Amino acid sequence: MQEFLHRRIDHTWFPYLFLDATYLDVRHRGRVVSQALVVATGVSGEGRREILGMALGDAETTDFWTEFLRGLRDRGLKVATDTDPLGVALVTSDAHAGIKAAVKAILPGAGWQRCRVHFARNVTQKLGSARSKPVNALISTIFAQTTPESVIAQYHQVADSLRGSFPEITAMLEAAEPDLTGFASLPREHWQKVWSNNPIERLNREIKRRADVVQIFPDRDSVTRLIGAVLQEQHEEWSYGERRYFSDVSMRKLVHTLHDHTEQPRPELLLTA
């Protein structure tokens, strides 16, 4: 299990990284405490999903997420650069400040996509279930667009249309625009699978289902053994399944897109030309 969880991951590049956390009850130092279990999954350059790592800590702090991502990078997770864009292109997660800060520090070449499902939940928390339904339905029209230009145009239109009746939601949308639209610069075929954390949340539900049988883990090592086995089982299913998460054609399109973005001249060079 330790070999699997600490294996090298430099056999390919991972353009997409998904991060999420769940909480487990663990007996630690004579008492039962809630521990944060964080998991990272990725989509490789071949279009296949892989389990990249897990860690257990006291809370989802910036330091904890930073240490976790640094561990992935030290094991070979490739970081995108100005000269070589074939590294992590987009990280999808909820809007946890610790994740966002850690991504910026450890994966500087990556964009960040705020999970649209979590944003909808934030709207519901703000307005209540009944009032939020039409608002979330309107926001969902942003994600029904088919081009980057129409996504941004619809985003602004939705924000403006809510300004009079729901100014607090307009403020939320304006603050979140670059984070909610991170997907738009990537191939259209990938949008639906990278604009939310739904894929890794399904994995977390399976983790919780197995953990509920145990209820309280006797120690931290037992979490590694059981949850590590769950992750290894899922990893093998993804690795040996015939169906890829993304097709070869769409992955080639992604490579061209990333190279095109890298080759675009910087604004300061245009000003001096």
C-alpha positions in Angstrom: 0.0 0.0 0.0 2.8 2.4 0.8 4.4 1.6 -2.5 1.2 2.5 -4.3 0.6 5.7 -2.4 4.2 6.9 -2.8 5.0 5.6 -6.3 6.6 7.8 -8.9 4.0 9.6 -11.1 6.4 10.9 -13.8 5.5 8.2 -16.3 3.3 10.8 -18.1 1.9 14.3 -17.7 -1.4 15.1 -16.1 -3.2 18.1 -17.6 -6.1 17.8 -15.2 -6.0 17.5 -11.4 -9.0 17.0 -9.1 -8.7 17.7 -5.4 -11.2 17.0 -2.6 -11.4 16.2 1.1 -13.7 14.3 3.4 -13.6 13.8 7.1 -13.3 10.6 9.1 -13.4 9.8 12.8 -10.1 8.4 14.0 -8.9 7.4 17.5 -5.8 9.5 18.2 -3.9 9.9 21.5 -6.7 8.4 23.5 -9.7 10.3 22.0 -11.8 10.3 18.9 -11.0 13.2 16.5 -12.2 14.3 13.1 -9.4 14.0 10.5 -9.3 15.4 7.0 -8.6 12.9 4.3 -7.5 14.6 1.1 -7.4 12.8 -2.3 -6.0 13.7 -5.6 -7.0 12.2 -8.9 -5.7 13.1 -12.3 -6.3 12.6 -16.0 -3.1 11.6 -17.8 -1.9 12.8 -21.2 -3.3 9.5 -22.6 -6.8 10.5 -21.4 -6.9 8.0 -18.5 -7.8 8.7 -14.9 -5.4 7.8 -12.1 -5.3 8.0 -8.3 -2.4 10.2 -7.6 -2.3 10.4 -3.8 -4.0 10.7 -0.4 -3.0 12.2 2.9 -4.5 12.5 6.4 -4.3 15.6 8.6 -5.9 17.5 11.4 -7.6 20.1 9.1 -7.6 21.5 5.6 -5.1 24.2 6.2 -3.0 26.0 3.6 0.1 24.4 5.0 -1.5 20.9 4.8 -2.6 21.4 1.2 0.8 22.9 0.3 2.6 19.9 1.8 0.3 17.5 0.0 0.8 19.1 -3.4 4.5 19.5 -2.9 4.6 15.7 -2.2 2.9 15.1 -5.6 5.4 17.3 -7.3 8.3 15.7 -5.6 7.0 12.3 -6.9 7.1 13.6 -10.4 3.9 15.5 -11.1 4.9 17.7 -14.0 4.4 21.5 -13.7 3.6 23.5 -16.8 6.0 26.3 -17.7 6.2 29.0 -20.3 8.5 26.9 -22.5 6.8 23.5 -21.9 3.0 23.7 -21.3 2.6 19.9 -20.9 2.1 19.9 -17.2 -0.9 20.5 -14.9 -3.2 22.8 -16.9 -6.2 23.0 -14.7 -7.0 22.1 -11.0 -10.6 21.6 -10.1 -11.8 21.8 -6.5 -14.2 23.6 -4.2 -13.5 27.2 -3.1 -11.3 26.3 -0.1 -8.8 29.1 0.4 -6.1 26.6 1.4 -6.3 24.7 -1.9 -6.2 27.9 -4.0 -3.2 29.2 -2.2 -1.4 25.9 -2.4 -2.1 25.5 -6.1 -0.7 29.0 -6.7 2.4 28.2 -4.7 3.2 24.7 -5.9 1.7 24.5 -9.4 2.2 28.1 -10.7 1.6 27.2 -14.3 -1.9 25.7 -13.6 -5.3 27.3 -13.9 -7.9 26.8 -11.1 -11.5 25.8 -11.8 -14.0 26.4 -9.0 -16.5 23.6 -8.9 -19.7 24.9 -10.4 -21.8 22.4 -8.2 -20.2 23.8 -5.0 -20.9 27.4 -6.2 -24.6 26.4 -6.8 -24.6 25.1 -3.2 -23.2 28.4 -2.0 -26.0 30.3 -3.8 -28.5 28.0 -2.1 -26.9 28.6 1.3 -27.2 32.4 0.7 -30.8 32.5 -0.6 -32.4 29.4 0.7 -33.7 26.4 -1.3 -36.9 28.0 -2.8 -35.4 31.4 -3.8 -32.2 29.8 -5.1 -33.8 27.5 -7.7 -34.6 30.1 -10.4 -31.2 31.8 -9.7 -29.2 28.6 -10.1 -31.2 27.7 -13.2 -30.2 31.1 -14.7 -26.6 30.6 -13.7 -26.6 27.1 -15.4 -27.2 28.8 -18.8 -23.6 30.0 -18.6 -22.5 26.3 -18.8 -24.9 25.6 -21.7 -22.8 27.8 -24.1 -20.6 26.3 -26.8 -17.7 28.8 -27.3 -15.4 30.6 -24.9 -16.8 33.9 -26.1 -20.4 33.0 -25.5 -19.5 31.6 -22.0 -18.1 35.0 -21.0 -20.9 37.0 -22.7 -23.6 34.9 -21.0 -21.7 35.2 -17.6 -21.9 39.0 -17.8 -25.5 38.9 -18.9 -26.5 36.7 -16.0 -24.6 38.8 -13.5 -26.3 42.0 -14.8 -29.8 40.4 -14.8 -29.4 39.5 -11.1 -28.1 42.8 -10.0 -31.4 44.4 -9.2 -33.1 41.5 -7.4 -30.1 39.6 -6.0 -27.2 42.0 -5.7 -25.3 39.6 -3.3 -25.4 36.9 -6.0 -24.1 39.4 -8.6 -21.2 40.2 -6.3 -20.5 36.5 -5.8 -20.5 36.0 -9.6 -18.3 39.0 -10.3 -15.7 37.9 -7.7 -15.7 34.3 -9.0 -15.6 34.9 -12.8 -12.0 33.9 -13.5 -12.5 30.8 -11.2 -15.8 29.6 -12.6 -14.8 30.0 -16.2 -11.3 28.4 -16.0 -12.6 25.6 -18.2 -13.5 27.8 -21.2 -10.1 28.1 -22.7 -9.8 24.3 -23.0 -11.3 21.9 -25.6 -15.1 21.9 -25.7 -15.1 18.1 -25.4 -13.5 18.4 -21.9 -15.7 21.1 -20.4 -18.4 18.9 -18.8 -15.9 16.7 -17.0 -13.6 19.4 -15.7 -16.0 22.2 -14.5 -17.0 20.4 -11.4 -15.7 18.0 -8.8 -18.4 15.4 -9.4 -16.0 12.7 -10.5 -13.9 12.8 -7.4 -17.0 13.2 -5.2 -18.3 9.9 -6.4 -15.0 8.4 -5.3 -15.4 10.1 -1.9 -18.9 8.6 -1.5 -17.4 5.2 -1.9 -14.7 6.1 0.7 -17.5 7.2 3.1 -19.5 4.0 2.4 -16.5 1.9 3.4 -15.6 4.1 6.3 -19.2 4.0 7.7 -18.8 0.2 8.2 -15.8 1.0 10.5 -17.4 4.1 12.1 -14.3 4.9 14.2 -10.8 4.0 12.9 -8.6 2.6 15.7 -5.6 4.7 14.4 -4.3 6.6 11.4 -2.5 3.6 10.0 -5.8 1.8 9.7 -7.1 4.6 7.5 -4.2 4.2 5.2 -4.7 0.5 4.9 -8.5 0.6 4.3 -8.8 3.8 2.2 -5.6 3.1 0.4 -7.1 -0.3 -0.6 -10.2 1.4 -1.9 -8.1 3.9 -3.9 -5.8 1.2 -5.3 -8.9 -0.8 -6.4 -10.3 2.2 -8.2 -7.0 3.0 -9.8 -6.7 -0.5 -11.2 -10.2 -0.4 -12.5 -9.4 2.9 -14.3 -6.1 1.6 -15.6 -7.3 -1.6 -17.1 -10.7 -0.5 -18.3 -11.1 -0.3 -22.1 -12.8 3.1 -22.0 -10.7 6.2 -21.7 -12.0 9.3 -19.9 -11.0 11.5 -22.8 -10.5 10.4 -26.4 -7.2 10.5 -28.2 -8.6 13.1 -30.6 -9.6 15.5 -27.8 -6.3 15.0 -26.0 -4.4 16.0 -29.2 -6.6 19.0 -29.4 -5.7 19.9 -25.8 -2.0 19.7 -26.6 -2.4 22.0 -29.6 -4.5 24.4 -27.4 -1.8 24.6 -24.7 1.0 25.1 -27.2 -1.0 27.8 -29.0 -1.5 29.7 -25.6 2.2 29.4 -24.9 3.3 30.7 -28.3 1.1 33.8 -28.2 3.3 36.9 -27.8 3.2 38.6 -24.4 1.6 42.0 -24.2 4.8 43.7 -23.2 6.5 42.3 -26.3 3.7 43.7 -28.5 4.1 47.1 -27.0 7.9 47.1 -27.9 7.4 45.7 -31.4 
